[in-house]
Amino acid sequence: MYTYILKSSAIRIVGLFLALSIQLAFADSICAQPRSPHKAQTSHSSNVLSPEARETVELASGVICKERAVDPKGSIPIDDMQARPSLPIDNPDAIAGAKRAQRLLPVTKELVTTTLRQLVRDYNLSGSRQGAARMSRAIARVAAVRFVKPDLESRDNASVLLHNPRTIIFGTIFLAGLPSDEGIISVLSHELVHIADGEDDSLSVLFERVGNRASSLTGMRIHDQRAEELASDLVGVLAARAYVTKAPNYEPLARRISRSLAHNCVEQDEGDEDHLSPRSTIRALLALNPTLSRELVYGR
């Protein structure tokens, strides 16, 4: 029987991946991207945060949550969303959020495509014919997405069904809780990455590389589904940052960057087997991108 797979960005959703599928994807990714032990060892040893870099990450994390508190378009933290009653489809804030997400979907697809290609270069995944074919399939799936569907039952979650890969499902609470373009783009991008990965795990090697690097930088265990979720968040943050450059305005740079991560500024900081906790997610993403940390701290 065909199994429909739900991939979700929600902190409390449990993934439906079977262990066998993960193992097969992992084995296939190794065959697709052979690496010498020397190269892997060199990469690992270079991924160590200096004390100064760690301090910058902590300062940048603080900036994100301070900005959220004073930003008129600041996102509602995930734990706050979870505690709120469901919003009907015709709620004005949910309607506004759905219109914003649908309007931003085309530019977000372009940003995700560019970001994925850049990450493939950054993580030394280009050059393989098989890898190029996988990336082409992933990009084609992103391009095929057409719709944002508001859903009352999804509440504070966003998700995709791989048997219907042209639609991103957004809980009405989530739509209302992300009142900025940057916040919506970060979540849209996250879901587009799941769609890009598809049922053939086209991005499994990229997920593995991002997870390994983040694990080395932070000391946290970031593998398998956690790596996929973090890599999807990374694309979301980078796409939102690219949007800031693409659509400049007079708002402070740190504020606009903060919006892509502000929904993680929770009081109840809990993760699960498939997701880092929200605040750990912020730190891991900042560790992966020192430029972003510096821009948040210094505003330039």
Backbone hydrogen bonds in HBPLUS format (Angstrom, degrees):
<---DONOR---> <-ACCEPTOR-->    atom                        ^
c    i                          cat <-CA-CA->   ^        H-A-AA   ^      H-
h    n   atom  resd res      DA  || num        DHA   H-A  angle D-A-AA Bond
n    s   type  num  typ     dist DA aas  dist angle  dist       angle   num
A0162-LEU N   A0005-ILE O   3.11 MM 157  5.64 167.9  2.12 158.6 161.3     1
A0007-LYS N   A0160-VAL O   3.06 MM 153  5.48 163.1  2.09 154.7 160.0     2
A0160-VAL N   A0007-LYS O   2.94 MM 153  5.48 146.7  2.06 148.5 159.3     3
A0009-SER N   A0158-ALA O   3.01 MM 149  5.69 161.3  2.05 154.0 158.7     4
A0021-SER N   A0018-LEU O   3.08 MM   3  5.31 118.7  2.47 101.2 115.4     5
A0022-ILE N   A0018-LEU O   3.19 MM   4  6.56 156.6  2.25 152.7 158.9     6
A0023-GLN N   A0019-ALA O   2.97 MM   4  6.26 161.4  2.01 151.9 156.9     7
A0024-LEU N   A0020-LEU O   2.93 MM   4  6.15 161.6  1.96 152.6 157.4     8
A0025-ALA N   A0021-SER O   2.91 MM   4  6.09 159.6  1.96 147.8 153.5     9
A0026-PHE N   A0022-ILE O   2.87 MM   4  6.05 156.4  1.93 148.6 155.5    10
A0027-ALA N   A0023-GLN O   2.89 MM   4  6.12 159.5  1.93 149.4 154.8    11
A0028-ASP N   A0024-LEU O   2.86 MM   4  6.02 159.6  1.90 147.8 153.9    12
A0029-SER N   A0025-ALA O   2.85 MM   4  6.00 150.8  1.93 143.4 151.5    13
A0030-ILE N   A0026-PHE O   3.11 MM   4  6.39 147.4  2.22 143.1 150.9    14
A0031-CYS N   A0027-ALA O   3.17 MM   4  6.51 156.0  2.23 145.9 151.9    15
A0032-ALA N   A0028-ASP O   2.92 MM   4  6.17 149.6  2.01 146.0 155.1    16
A0033-GLN N   A0029-SER O   2.99 MM   4  6.08 146.9  2.10 144.4 151.6    17
A0040-ALA N   A0036-SER O   3.12 MM   4  6.41 167.0  2.13 159.1 162.6    18
A0041-GLN N   A0037-PRO O   2.95 MM   4  6.05 160.0  2.00 148.6 154.0    19
A0042-THR N   A0038-HIS O   2.94 MM   4  6.14 158.6  1.99 150.5 156.3    20
A0043-SER N   A0039-LYS O   2.96 MM   4  6.14 163.5  1.98 153.4 157.3    21
A0044-HIS N   A0040-ALA O   3.06 MM   4  6.25 159.2  2.11 147.0 152.4    22
A0045-SER N   A0041-GLN O   3.06 MM   4  6.26 163.0  2.08 151.0 154.8    23
A0046-SER N   A0042-THR O   3.20 MM   4  6.37 140.1  2.37 143.6 153.2    24
A0047-ASN N   A0044-HIS O   3.17 MM   3  5.39 147.8  2.28 104.1 113.3    25
A0053-ALA N   A0050-SER O   3.05 MM   3  5.08 114.8  2.49  96.9 112.5    26
A0054-ARG N   A0050-SER O   2.92 MM   4  6.24 159.2  1.97 157.8 163.7    27
A0055-GLU N   A0051-PRO O   3.02 MM   4  6.21 155.4  2.08 144.2 150.7    28
A0056-THR N   A0052-GLU O   2.98 MM   4  6.27 152.4  2.06 143.9 151.6    29
A0057-VAL N   A0053-ALA O   2.94 MM   4  6.22 154.6  2.00 149.4 155.8    30
A0058-GLU N   A0054-ARG O   3.04 MM   4  6.34 160.3  2.08 149.3 154.0    31
A0059-LEU N   A0055-GLU O   2.90 MM   4  6.15 161.0  1.93 151.1 156.7    32
A0060-ALA N   A0056-THR O   2.82 MM   4  5.96 160.8  1.86 149.9 155.5    33
A0061-SER N   A0057-VAL O   2.87 MM   4  6.07 152.9  1.94 147.3 154.8    34
A0062-GLY N   A0058-GLU O   3.07 MM   4  6.32 154.8  2.14 144.4 150.7    35
A0063-VAL N   A0059-LEU O   2.98 MM   4  6.31 148.4  2.08 145.4 154.5    36
A0064-ILE N   A0060-ALA O   3.09 MM   4  6.38 158.3  2.14 151.6 155.5    37
A0065-CYS N   A0061-SER O   3.39 MM   4  6.73 163.0  2.42 149.4 151.9    38
A0066-LYS N   A0062-GLY O   2.94 MM   4  6.10 151.0  2.02 149.2 158.1    39
A0067-GLU N   A0063-VAL O   2.82 MM   4  5.92 164.0  1.85 156.2 160.1    40
A0068-ARG N   A0064-ILE O   3.02 MM   4  6.22 154.7  2.08 141.5 148.9    41
A0069-ALA N   A0065-CYS O   3.29 MM   4  6.39 150.2  2.39 134.9 141.0    42
A0070-VAL N   A0067-GLU O   3.12 MM   3  5.44 138.7  2.30 105.8 116.5    43
A0071-ASP N   A0067-GLU O   2.87 MM   4  5.76 124.7  2.18 153.2 168.7    44
A0074-GLY N   A0071-ASP O   2.95 MM   3  4.77 160.8  1.98 113.1 112.2    45
A0076-ILE N   A0177-GLY O   2.93 MM 101  5.00 161.2  1.96 143.5 149.4    46
A0080-ASP N   A0077-PRO O   3.06 MM   3  5.30 124.5  2.38 103.0 117.2    47
A0081-MET N   A0077-PRO O   2.96 MM   4  6.34 156.2  2.01 153.4 161.0    48
A0078-ILE N   A0263-HIS O   2.88 MM 185  5.54 150.9  1.97 158.3 149.8    49
A0082-GLN N   A0078-ILE O   2.94 MM   4  6.22 158.7  1.98 152.7 158.0    50
A0083-ALA N   A0080-ASP O   3.18 MM   3  5.28 131.7  2.42  98.0 110.4    51
A0084-ARG N   A0081-MET O   3.07 MM   3  5.36 159.3  2.11 111.1 117.7    52
A0091-ASN N   A0088-PRO O   3.07 MM   3  5.42 163.4  2.10 117.0 118.1    53
A0094-ALA N   A0091-ASN O   3.07 MM   3  5.23 116.6  2.49 102.1 117.7    54
A0095-ILE N   A0091-ASN O   2.87 MM   4  6.11 158.3  1.91 160.8 168.0    55
A0096-ALA N   A0092-PRO O   2.93 MM   4  6.11 160.7  1.97 144.7 150.1    56
A0097-GLY N   A0093-ASP O   2.93 MM   4  6.10 155.2  1.99 141.0 148.0    57
A0098-ALA N   A0094-ALA O   2.89 MM   4  6.09 154.2  1.95 146.5 153.3    58
A0099-LYS N   A0095-ILE O   2.95 MM   4  6.21 161.0  1.99 152.7 157.4    59
A0100-ARG N   A0096-ALA O   2.95 MM   4  6.15 153.7  2.02 145.1 152.7    60
A0101-ALA N   A0097-GLY O   2.91 MM   4  6.12 162.3  1.94 149.1 153.7    61
A0102-GLN N   A0098-ALA O   2.94 MM   4  6.13 163.0  1.97 149.8 154.4    62
A0103-ARG N   A0099-LYS O   2.93 MM   4  6.03 155.7  1.99 143.7 150.8    63
A0104-LEU N   A0100-ARG O   2.93 MM   4  6.10 150.4  2.02 148.0 155.9    64
A0105-LEU N   A0101-ALA O   2.99 MM   4  5.98 119.6  2.37 140.0 153.8    65
A0108-THR N   A0104-LEU O   2.92 MM   4  6.00 155.3  1.98 156.8 165.0    66
A0109-LYS N   A0105-LEU O   2.97 MM   4  6.15 153.8  2.04 154.5 160.0    67
A0110-GLU N   A0106-PRO O   3.29 MM   4  6.63 155.0  2.36 144.6 150.5    68
A0111-LEU N   A0107-VAL O   2.97 MM   4  6.25 158.9  2.01 149.2 155.1    69
A0112-VAL N   A0108-THR O   2.84 MM   4  6.02 158.6  1.88 153.6 159.1    70
A0113-THR N   A0109-LYS O   3.03 MM   4  6.17 161.3  2.07 145.4 150.4    71
A0114-THR N   A0110-GLU O   3.06 MM   4  6.31 165.4  2.08 150.8 154.3    72
A0115-THR N   A0111-LEU O   2.88 MM   4  6.01 158.8  1.92 146.8 153.4    73
A0116-LEU N   A0112-VAL O   2.85 MM   4  5.98 164.9  1.87 155.5 158.8    74
A0117-ARG N   A0113-THR O   3.16 MM   4  6.34 162.5  2.19 147.1 151.8    75
A0118-GLN N   A0114-THR O   3.04 MM   4  6.27 150.8  2.13 144.1 152.3    76
A0119-LEU N   A0115-THR O   2.91 MM   4  6.16 158.9  1.95 153.1 158.7    77
A0120-VAL N   A0116-LEU O   2.96 MM   4  6.19 152.6  2.04 148.6 155.9    78
A0121-ARG N   A0117-ARG O   3.24 MM   4  6.55 149.4  2.34 138.9 146.0    79
A0122-ASP N   A0118-GLN O   2.81 MM   4  6.10 163.4  1.84 152.4 157.8    80
A0123-TYR N   A0119-LEU O   2.87 MM   4  5.92 152.5  1.94 150.0 155.0    81
A0125-LEU N   A0120-VAL O   2.79 MM   5  4.98 169.4  1.80 167.6 163.8    82
A0124-ASN N   A0121-ARG O   3.09 MM   3  5.10 161.0  2.13 111.1 111.5    83
A0132-ALA N   A0128-SER O   2.84 MM   4  6.08 151.5  1.92 147.5 155.1    84
A0133-ALA N   A0129-ARG O   3.03 MM   4  6.29 151.3  2.11 143.9 151.1    85
A0134-ARG N   A0130-GLN O   3.00 MM   4  6.31 154.9  2.07 146.7 153.4    86
A0135-MET N   A0131-GLY O   2.96 MM   4  6.21 160.0  2.00 148.5 153.8    87
A0136-SER N   A0132-ALA O   2.94 MM   4  6.14 154.5  2.00 145.4 152.4    88
A0137-ARG N   A0133-ALA O   3.08 MM   4  6.36 155.4  2.14 146.0 151.8    89
A0138-ALA N   A0134-ARG O   2.94 MM   4  6.23 156.8  1.99 148.6 155.7    90
A0139-ILE N   A0135-MET O   2.87 MM   4  6.10 163.9  1.90 157.0 160.0    91
A0140-ALA N   A0136-SER O   3.01 MM   4  6.13 154.6  2.07 143.3 150.4    92
A0141-ARG N   A0137-ARG O   3.04 MM   4  6.29 150.8  2.12 146.4 153.5    93
A0142-VAL N   A0138-ALA O   3.13 MM   4  6.48 151.9  2.22 145.7 153.2    94
A0143-ALA N   A0139-ILE O   2.99 MM   4  6.26 163.1  2.02 151.4 155.6    95
A0144-ALA N   A0140-ALA O   3.15 MM   4  6.31 133.8  2.38 138.1 149.3    96
A0144-ALA N   A0141-ARG O   3.25 MM   3  5.16 132.8  2.49  92.1 104.5    97
A0145-VAL N   A0142-VAL O   3.20 MM   3  5.68 162.6  2.24 114.6 119.6    98
A0146-ARG N   A0166-ARG O   2.85 MM  20  5.31 162.0  1.88 130.1 133.7    99
A0147-PHE N   A0166-ARG O   2.98 MM  19  6.30 171.0  1.99 164.0 166.3   100
A0168-ILE N   A0147-PHE O   2.94 MM  21  6.34 157.6  1.99 147.7 153.2   101
A0149-LYS N   A0168-ILE O   2.84 MM  19  6.09 166.4  1.86 153.3 157.1   102
A0170-PHE N   A0149-LYS O   2.94 MM  21  6.00 166.9  1.96 145.1 148.0   103
A0151-ASP N   A0170-PHE O   2.81 MM  19  5.88 137.6  1.99 155.0 154.1   104
A0172-THR N   A0151-ASP O   3.18 MM  21  5.76 139.6  2.36 127.5 129.0   105
A0155-ARG N   A0152-LEU O   3.13 MM   3  5.57 155.1  2.19 112.9 120.3   106
A0157-ASN N   A0154-SER O   2.92 MM   3  5.37 141.4  2.07 128.7 141.0   107
A0174-PHE N   A0155-ARG O   3.07 MM  19  6.43 148.6  2.18 149.3 139.6   108
A0171-GLY N   A0157-ASN O   2.74 MM  14  5.23 157.9  1.79 175.3 176.8   109
A0159-SER N   A0169-ILE O   2.90 MM  10  5.23 153.8  1.97 143.4 151.1   110
A0169-ILE N   A0159-SER O   2.89 MM  10  5.23 160.3  1.93 167.4 166.3   111
A0164-ASN N   A0161-LEU O   2.79 MM   3  5.34 158.9  1.83 118.6 125.9   112
A0167-THR N   A0164-ASN O   3.43 MM   3  6.35 160.4  2.47 130.4 130.3   113
A0174-PHE N   A0171-GLY O   3.07 MM   3  5.18 116.9  2.48  97.9 113.1   114
A0175-LEU N   A0171-GLY O   2.98 MM   4  6.32 159.3  2.02 155.7 161.5   115
A0176-ALA N   A0172-THR O   3.03 MM   4  6.21 157.0  2.08 144.8 150.5   116
A0177-GLY N   A0173-ILE O   2.86 MM   4  5.92 135.4  2.06 138.4 151.3   117
A0184-ILE N   A0180-SER O   3.17 MM   4  6.38 165.7  2.19 148.3 151.7   118
A0185-ILE N   A0181-ASP O   2.87 MM   4  6.04 164.4  1.90 155.3 160.2   119
A0186-SER N   A0182-GLU O   3.08 MM   4  6.22 155.3  2.14 143.3 149.0   120
A0187-VAL N   A0183-GLY O   3.38 MM   4  6.67 154.9  2.45 144.4 149.7   121
A0188-LEU N   A0184-ILE O   2.83 MM   4  6.04 170.3  1.84 162.2 165.6   122
A0189-SER N   A0185-ILE O   2.87 MM   4  5.87 162.0  1.90 147.8 153.1   123
A0190-HIS N   A0186-SER O   3.16 MM   4  6.31 152.3  2.24 133.6 140.8   124
A0191-GLU N   A0187-VAL O   3.10 MM   4  6.42 163.5  2.13 156.2 158.3   125
A0192-LEU N   A0188-LEU O   2.90 MM   4  6.16 153.4  1.97 150.0 158.5   126
A0193-VAL N   A0189-SER O   2.99 MM   4  6.26 144.6  2.12 150.5 158.8   127
A0194-HIS N   A0190-HIS O   3.37 MM   4  6.83 151.7  2.46 143.2 149.7   128
A0195-ILE N   A0191-GLU O   3.07 MM   4  6.44 157.8  2.12 149.3 155.3   129
A0196-ALA N   A0192-LEU O   2.78 MM   4  6.01 155.9  1.84 145.7 153.1   130
A0197-ASP N   A0193-VAL O   2.91 MM   4  6.15 152.3  1.99 149.1 155.6   131
A0198-GLY N   A0194-HIS O   3.19 MM   4  6.49 155.9  2.25 145.8 151.3   132
A0202-SER N   A0197-ASP O   2.85 MM   5  4.74 155.6  1.91 142.6 136.3   133
A0201-ASP N   A0198-GLY O   3.46 MM   3  5.56 164.4  2.49 104.2 105.9   134
A0204-SER N   A0201-ASP O   3.21 MM   3  5.31 167.2  2.23 115.7 115.3   135
A0207-PHE N   A0203-LEU O   2.96 MM   4  6.26 163.4  1.99 160.0 165.1   136
A0208-GLU N   A0204-SER O   2.96 MM   4  6.16 157.6  2.01 144.3 150.4   137
A0209-ARG N   A0205-VAL O   2.95 MM   4  6.23 161.3  1.99 151.3 155.7   138
A0210-VAL N   A0206-LEU O   2.93 MM   4  6.14 169.0  1.94 158.0 160.7   139
A0211-GLY N   A0207-PHE O   2.88 MM   4  6.01 165.0  1.90 151.6 156.4   140
A0212-ASN N   A0208-GLU O   2.87 MM   4  6.04 159.9  1.91 150.4 156.0   141
A0213-ARG N   A0209-ARG O   3.00 MM   4  6.16 164.1  2.03 150.0 154.2   142
A0214-ALA N   A0210-VAL O   2.92 MM   4  6.06 166.4  1.94 153.7 157.9   143
A0215-SER N   A0211-GLY O   2.87 MM   4  5.97 153.2  1.94 145.5 153.2   144
A0216-SER N   A0212-ASN O   3.02 MM   4  6.24 157.6  2.07 145.6 151.2   145
A0217-LEU N   A0213-ARG O   2.94 MM   4  6.19 156.0  1.99 150.4 157.2   146
A0218-THR N   A0214-ALA O   2.94 MM   4  5.96 159.1  1.98 149.9 154.7   147
A0219-GLY N   A0215-SER O   2.77 MM   4  5.21 148.1  1.87 140.6 147.9   148
A0226-ARG N   A0223-HIS O   3.08 MM   3  5.35 125.5  2.39 149.9 138.6   149
A0227-ALA N   A0223-HIS O   3.41 MM   4  4.68 151.4  2.49  91.3  95.8   150
A0227-ALA N   A0224-ASP O   3.03 MM   3  5.35 121.9  2.38 103.6 117.7   151
A0228-GLU N   A0224-ASP O   3.18 MM   4  6.61 153.0  2.25 149.6 157.3   152
A0229-GLU N   A0225-GLN O   2.92 MM   4  6.20 164.5  1.94 155.3 158.9   153
A0230-LEU N   A0226-ARG O   2.91 MM   4  6.10 162.0  1.94 149.5 154.7   154
A0231-ALA N   A0227-ALA O   2.88 MM   4  5.97 163.4  1.91 149.2 154.2   155
A0232-SER N   A0228-GLU O   2.94 MM   4  6.07 152.2  2.02 145.0 152.8   156
A0233-ASP N   A0229-GLU O   2.95 MM   4  6.23 150.5  2.04 143.0 151.3   157
A0234-LEU N   A0230-LEU O   2.79 MM   4  6.09 149.7  1.88 147.8 157.2   158
A0235-VAL N   A0231-ALA O   3.02 MM   4  6.32 159.1  2.06 148.3 152.1   159
A0236-GLY N   A0232-SER O   3.04 MM   4  6.29 152.4  2.12 139.7 147.9   160
A0237-VAL N   A0233-ASP O   2.88 MM   4  6.21 157.6  1.93 156.2 160.4   161
A0238-LEU N   A0234-LEU O   2.97 MM   4  6.16 169.9  1.98 155.2 158.1   162
A0239-ALA N   A0235-VAL O   2.81 MM   4  5.87 154.1  1.88 147.9 155.4   163
A0240-ALA N   A0236-GLY O   2.98 MM   4  6.12 158.3  2.03 143.6 149.7   164
A0241-ARG N   A0237-VAL O   2.91 MM   4  6.15 152.3  1.98 145.3 153.5   165
A0242-ALA N   A0238-LEU O   2.94 MM   4  6.15 152.3  2.02 142.0 149.3   166
A0243-TYR N   A0239-ALA O   2.93 MM   4  6.21 144.9  2.06 142.8 152.9   167
A0244-VAL N   A0240-ALA O   3.08 MM   4  6.43 145.1  2.21 143.5 151.9   168
A0245-THR N   A0241-ARG O   3.37 MM   4  6.80 150.4  2.47 143.3 149.5   169
A0246-LYS N   A0242-ALA O   2.92 MM   4  6.19 151.8  2.00 144.1 153.2   170
A0247-ALA N   A0243-TYR O   2.75 MM   4  5.85 149.6  1.84 155.2 161.0   171
A0256-ARG N   A0252-PRO O   3.17 MM   4  6.54 160.8  2.21 154.5 159.1   172
A0257-ILE N   A0253-LEU O   2.97 MM   4  6.23 164.8  1.99 160.6 164.9   173
A0258-SER N   A0254-ALA O   2.94 MM   4  5.96 155.4  2.00 141.9 149.3   174
A0259-ARG N   A0255-ARG O   3.28 MM   4  6.53 140.8  2.45 143.7 151.6   175
A0260-SER N   A0257-ILE O   3.15 MM   3  5.90 154.4  2.22 119.7 125.5   176
A0261-LEU N   A0258-SER O   2.97 MM   3  5.58 160.3  2.01 120.2 126.5   177
A0262-ALA N   A0258-SER O   2.90 MM   4  5.73 125.6  2.20 152.2 167.2   178
A0264-ASN N   A0261-LEU O   2.95 MM   3  5.80 164.4  1.98 126.9 131.9   179
A0265-CYS N   A0262-ALA O   3.06 MM   3  5.46 165.9  2.08 119.0 120.2   180
A0266-VAL N   A0264-ASN O   2.86 MM   2  5.50 135.4  2.06 106.2  92.6   181
A0272-ASP N   A0275-HIS O   2.99 MM   3  5.24 165.3  2.01 142.5 147.0   182
A0281-THR N   A0277-SER O   2.84 MM   4  6.05 143.9  1.97 152.1 163.2   183
A0282-ILE N   A0278-PRO O   3.12 MM   4  6.52 152.2  2.20 146.0 152.1   184
A0283-ARG N   A0279-ARG O   3.16 MM   4  6.47 165.0  2.19 147.6 150.1   185
A0284-ALA N   A0280-SER O   2.90 MM   4  6.07 161.7  1.93 148.9 154.2   186
A0285-LEU N   A0281-THR O   2.98 MM   4  6.13 163.5  2.01 154.0 158.0   187
A0286-LEU N   A0282-ILE O   3.02 MM   4  6.23 158.4  2.07 152.6 158.6   188
A0287-ALA N   A0283-ARG O   2.87 MM   4  6.04 150.5  1.96 146.8 155.4   189
A0288-LEU N   A0284-ALA O   3.03 MM   4  6.26 144.8  2.16 141.5 150.5   190
A0289-ASN N   A0285-LEU O   3.18 MM   4  6.39 126.7  2.48 134.2 147.3   191
A0289-ASN N   A0286-LEU O   3.18 MM   3  5.07 136.7  2.37  92.6 104.6   192
A0292-LEU N   A0289-ASN O   3.08 MM   3  5.54 125.2  2.39 110.8 122.8   193
A0293-SER N   A0289-ASN O   3.35 MM   4  6.80 154.7  2.42 146.8 153.9   194
A0294-ARG N   A0290-PRO O   2.98 MM   4  6.30 160.9  2.01 154.8 158.9   195
A0295-GLU N   A0291-THR O   2.95 MM   4  6.20 156.6  2.00 149.6 156.3   196
A0296-LEU N   A0292-LEU O   3.02 MM   4  6.23 152.2  2.10 148.5 155.4   197
A0297-VAL N   A0293-SER O   3.02 MM   4  6.25 158.9  2.07 150.5 156.1   198
A0298-TYR N   A0294-ARG O   2.83 MM   4  5.82 169.6  1.84 154.4 157.9   199
A0299-GLY N   A0295-GLU O   2.73 MM   4  4.88 127.5  2.00 125.4 135.3   200
